Amino acid sequence: MADRGGMVQSRGLGIWLTHLGLIVGILFIFFPIWLAFVASTVSQQDIVRPPMPLLPGDKLVENYGRALSAGINAPVARMLFNSAVMAVGIAVGKIAISIISAFAIVYFRFPGRQIFFWLIFLTLMLPVEVRIVPTYEVAASFGMLNSYSGLIFPLIASATATFLFRQFFMTVPDELAEAARVDGARPMRFFFDILLPMSRTNIAALFVILFIYGWNQYLWPLLITTDPSMNTIVMGIKQMFPSGDDTADWPVIMATSILAMLPPVAVVVGMQTFFIRGLVDSEK
Amino acid sequence: MEKRVTFKGLWLPILLVLPQIVITAVFFFYPAGKAVWQSLFIPDPFGLSMQYVGLGNFEFLLSDPYYRASFVTTAVFSTLVTAVSMGVALYLAVLADRLIKGSGTYRTLLIWPYAVAPAVAGVLWLFMFNTRVGVVTWYLGQLGYDWNHVLNPREAMGLVVVASAWGRISYNFLFFLAGLQAIPRSVIEAAAIDGARFWTRFRTIVFPLLSPTTFFLLVVNIVYAFFETFGVIHTITSGGPQQATTILVYKVYSDGFIGQDLGSSAAQSVILLVLVSILTVIQFRYLERRVHY
């Protein structure tokens, strides 16, 4: 954006006010996270006698160690693992079933193709929250409670990804398929040798979005994982609060909150370009 | 749109769409259909049989003061969440857009809260405003204000709104900034030459040209406030006090899983299904039509 003229940009004093405004906004956004981080590095005593300190203490290793190895209901390391399986399972599963069905819809003519297309279109934007009770019953009847398949499969039943791959395949030049056909390549050969490599960027962008979606699920894991050792980290935090009048173990809870944020934040920051692209694509 | 070049085959394409068909049928269409079906029945007190009541569940819901109250709560909640998160995001995006250098740095700093789960956001805000140990509560106490969202419905609503809006600012900021940067500089510079001050330019040129983005975000944020804020509500207030923060999605959950009232919960699901379909249709229709023309 270096070539944008100076006339409508701020200069002089204005530029400092602009920076100041942005910094205030960023501080407001960062403050809750900073506070959680500080709380995860001090002792319970520092917290239960308010006001708590606003600068980190020296209990970081102890608190995180205690959270990861013991936790409260289940070791947080275990919950992190469950979340990772769920998030990666959802991202990979959804991309895999979507890309092959988009391939079929775009590159083949078969009976029922149009009906199929409309069926998947219907699933766009209907979140699992809307049909929780019956979906829970289905999962329960398959014995999927407290299992990874129960955490993953019901959440890949939507067609957003199919839709995106279809849009992308429509922009792939016909000549490529033509050439493949003339060469006598079988459809799956074309898919693996040409289409799949061309879709790399789209797959990466979608992976980022779906990973975060899966990692951050709350209601569904809350319903179907009653066994603490199957809890995901995002839903497990709330379970760490005592039910009665006891004081919560804040340092461990806050350490867990920070751990719950790290993987999706790392994915967003590390894959920023894919993330923005995926976000914009998936909302088109 | 159709591809000109296609492959031949019947079983291969069917095999390729099969996994998605099966999963969608089992976990999407069957449950959605069952929700519609269940909404027409009430179970007997012992849960042994179901009695057909037609639209009885819906009639009961619409005359139920708690359900109506939940509608109002949802409307207030989603309006506030949308207004707060979009307002702050637009403000930050306008500032970042004024910078020639550095807007990329601010973007990097501002986008990552997007990755924080609503439920985690709820825990963070609960910690700050906790009635016993919360830092903000303590400082408010020093100022003579007695914060207690556990007892005060308005404070509870305020807290879940801020916690929900907070996590959404990044997303809105990204789209607003992209929308602002897509506005041709020449248009704004022409107005500047004509002597229009910043605020006039914003009101008469920038904001109208930004309207497709604004409208899109409006719909997306309402959908977010309706469905994805469940984690915030569940972690902070569990719908209380006195159901002051029981939004529709929370009520489906609490009536269905805690109250075990399957017929009513299913009828509520159907109503939500209709609401979200309407929002989707509005989004698709108006996005095609470009709001500012």
Boltz contact constraints between the chains, C-beta under 6 A:
constraints:
  - contact:
      token1: [A, 4]
      token2: [B, 185]
      max_distance: 6.0
  - contact:
      token1: [A, 5]
      token2: [B, 185]
      max_distance: 6.0
  - contact:
      token1: [A, 7]
      token2: [B, 189]
      max_distance: 6.0
  - contact:
      token1: [A, 7]
      token2: [B, 192]
      max_distance: 6.0
  - contact:
      token1: [A, 8]
      token2: [B, 188]
      max_distance: 6.0
  - contact:
      token1: [A, 8]
      token2: [B, 189]
      max_distance: 6.0
  - contact:
      token1: [A, 8]
      token2: [B, 192]
      max_distance: 6.0
  - contact:
      token1: [A, 9]
      token2: [B, 98]
      max_distance: 6.0
  - contact:
      token1: [A, 9]
      token2: [B, 100]
      max_distance: 6.0
  - contact:
      token1: [A, 10]
      token2: [B, 98]
      max_distance: 6.0
  - contact:
      token1: [A, 18]
      token2: [B, 95]
      max_distance: 6.0
  - contact:
      token1: [A, 18]
      token2: [B, 98]
      max_distance: 6.0
  - contact:
      token1: [A, 21]
      token2: [B, 95]
      max_distance: 6.0
  - contact:
      token1: [A, 22]
      token2: [B, 95]
      max_distance: 6.0
  - contact:
      token1: [A, 22]
      token2: [B, 106]
      max_distance: 6.0
  - contact:
      token1: [A, 25]
      token2: [B, 92]
      max_distance: 6.0
  - contact:
      token1: [A, 26]
      token2: [B, 109]
      max_distance: 6.0
  - contact:
      token1: [A, 29]
      token2: [B, 113]
      max_distance: 6.0
  - contact:
      token1: [A, 32]
      token2: [B, 124]
      max_distance: 6.0
  - contact:
      token1: [A, 36]
      token2: [B, 124]
      max_distance: 6.0
  - contact:
      token1: [A, 47]
      token2: [B, 133]
      max_distance: 6.0
  - contact:
      token1: [A, 48]
      token2: [B, 133]
      max_distance: 6.0
  - contact:
      token1: [A, 50]
      token2: [B, 133]
      max_distance: 6.0
  - contact:
      token1: [A, 50]
      token2: [B, 138]
      max_distance: 6.0
  - contact:
      token1: [A, 51]
      token2: [B, 135]
      max_distance: 6.0
  - contact:
      token1: [A, 51]
      token2: [B, 138]
      max_distance: 6.0
  - contact:
      token1: [A, 52]
      token2: [B, 135]
      max_distance: 6.0
  - contact:
      token1: [A, 97]
      token2: [B, 19]
      max_distance: 6.0
  - contact:
      token1: [A, 97]
      token2: [B, 20]
      max_distance: 6.0
  - contact:
      token1: [A, 100]
      token2: [B, 16]
      max_distance: 6.0
  - contact:
      token1: [A, 101]
      token2: [B, 16]
      max_distance: 6.0
  - contact:
      token1: [A, 101]
      token2: [B, 17]
      max_distance: 6.0
  - contact:
      token1: [A, 101]
      token2: [B, 20]
      max_distance: 6.0
  - contact:
      token1: [A, 104]
      token2: [B, 13]
      max_distance: 6.0
  - contact:
      token1: [A, 104]
      token2: [B, 16]
      max_distance: 6.0
  - contact:
      token1: [A, 104]
      token2: [B, 17]
      max_distance: 6.0
  - contact:
      token1: [A, 106]
      token2: [B, 3]
      max_distance: 6.0
  - contact:
      token1: [A, 107]
      token2: [B, 6]
      max_distance: 6.0
  - contact:
      token1: [A, 107]
      token2: [B, 7]
      max_distance: 6.0
  - contact:
      token1: [A, 108]
      token2: [B, 6]
      max_distance: 6.0
  - contact:
      token1: [A, 108]
      token2: [B, 7]
      max_distance: 6.0
  - contact:
      token1: [A, 108]
      token2: [B, 13]
      max_distance: 6.0
  - contact:
      token1: [A, 109]
      token2: [B, 6]
      max_distance: 6.0
  - contact:
      token1: [A, 110]
      token2: [B, 10]
      max_distance: 6.0
  - contact:
      token1: [A, 110]
      token2: [B, 13]
      max_distance: 6.0
  - contact:
      token1: [A, 116]
      token2: [B, 17]
      max_distance: 6.0
  - contact:
      token1: [A, 123]
      token2: [B, 28]
      max_distance: 6.0
  - contact:
      token1: [A, 125]
      token2: [B, 280]
      max_distance: 6.0
  - contact:
      token1: [A, 127]
      token2: [B, 227]
      max_distance: 6.0
  - contact:
      token1: [A, 129]
      token2: [B, 227]
      max_distance: 6.0
  - contact:
      token1: [A, 129]
      token2: [B, 249]
      max_distance: 6.0
  - contact:
      token1: [A, 130]
      token2: [B, 269]
      max_distance: 6.0
  - contact:
      token1: [A, 130]
      token2: [B, 272]
      max_distance: 6.0
  - contact:
      token1: [A, 130]
      token2: [B, 273]
      max_distance: 6.0
  - contact:
      token1: [A, 131]
      token2: [B, 31]
      max_distance: 6.0
  - contact:
      token1: [A, 131]
      token2: [B, 32]
      max_distance: 6.0
  - contact:
      token1: [A, 131]
      token2: [B, 35]
      max_distance: 6.0
  - contact:
      token1: [A, 131]
      token2: [B, 269]
      max_distance: 6.0
  - contact:
      token1: [A, 133]
      token2: [B, 256]
      max_distance: 6.0
  - contact:
      token1: [A, 133]
      token2: [B, 265]
      max_distance: 6.0
  - contact:
      token1: [A, 134]
      token2: [B, 31]
      max_distance: 6.0
  - contact:
      token1: [A, 134]
      token2: [B, 34]
      max_distance: 6.0
  - contact:
      token1: [A, 134]
      token2: [B, 35]
      max_distance: 6.0
  - contact:
      token1: [A, 135]
      token2: [B, 31]
      max_distance: 6.0
  - contact:
      token1: [A, 138]
      token2: [B, 31]
      max_distance: 6.0
  - contact:
      token1: [A, 154]
      token2: [B, 27]
      max_distance: 6.0
  - contact:
      token1: [A, 157]
      token2: [B, 23]
      max_distance: 6.0
  - contact:
      token1: [A, 157]
      token2: [B, 24]
      max_distance: 6.0
  - contact:
      token1: [A, 157]
      token2: [B, 27]
      max_distance: 6.0
  - contact:
      token1: [A, 157]
      token2: [B, 28]
      max_distance: 6.0
  - contact:
      token1: [A, 170]
      token2: [B, 1]
      max_distance: 6.0
  - contact:
      token1: [A, 174]
      token2: [B, 4]
      max_distance: 6.0
  - contact:
      token1: [A, 174]
      token2: [B, 5]
      max_distance: 6.0
  - contact:
      token1: [A, 177]
      token2: [B, 5]
      max_distance: 6.0
  - contact:
      token1: [A, 178]
      token2: [B, 5]
      max_distance: 6.0
  - contact:
      token1: [A, 187]
      token2: [B, 7]
      max_distance: 6.0
  - contact:
      token1: [A, 212]
      token2: [B, 115]
      max_distance: 6.0
  - contact:
      token1: [A, 216]
      token2: [B, 117]
      max_distance: 6.0
  - contact:
      token1: [A, 218]
      token2: [B, 119]
      max_distance: 6.0
  - contact:
      token1: [A, 218]
      token2: [B, 231]
      max_distance: 6.0
  - contact:
      token1: [A, 219]
      token2: [B, 230]
      max_distance: 6.0
  - contact:
      token1: [A, 234]
      token2: [B, 117]
      max_distance: 6.0
  - contact:
      token1: [A, 234]
      token2: [B, 119]
      max_distance: 6.0
  - contact:
      token1: [A, 237]
      token2: [B, 123]
      max_distance: 6.0
  - contact:
      token1: [A, 238]
      token2: [B, 235]
      max_distance: 6.0
  - contact:
      token1: [A, 257]
      token2: [B, 120]
      max_distance: 6.0
  - contact:
      token1: [A, 257]
      token2: [B, 123]
      max_distance: 6.0
  - contact:
      token1: [A, 260]
      token2: [B, 120]
      max_distance: 6.0
  - contact:
      token1: [A, 261]
      token2: [B, 116]
      max_distance: 6.0
  - contact:
      token1: [A, 261]
      token2: [B, 120]
      max_distance: 6.0
  - contact:
      token1: [A, 264]
      token2: [B, 115]
      max_distance: 6.0
  - contact:
      token1: [A, 265]
      token2: [B, 112]
      max_distance: 6.0
  - contact:
      token1: [A, 265]
      token2: [B, 115]
      max_distance: 6.0
  - contact:
      token1: [A, 268]
      token2: [B, 112]
      max_distance: 6.0
  - contact:
      token1: [A, 268]
      token2: [B, 115]
      max_distance: 6.0
  - contact:
      token1: [A, 269]
      token2: [B, 112]
      max_distance: 6.0
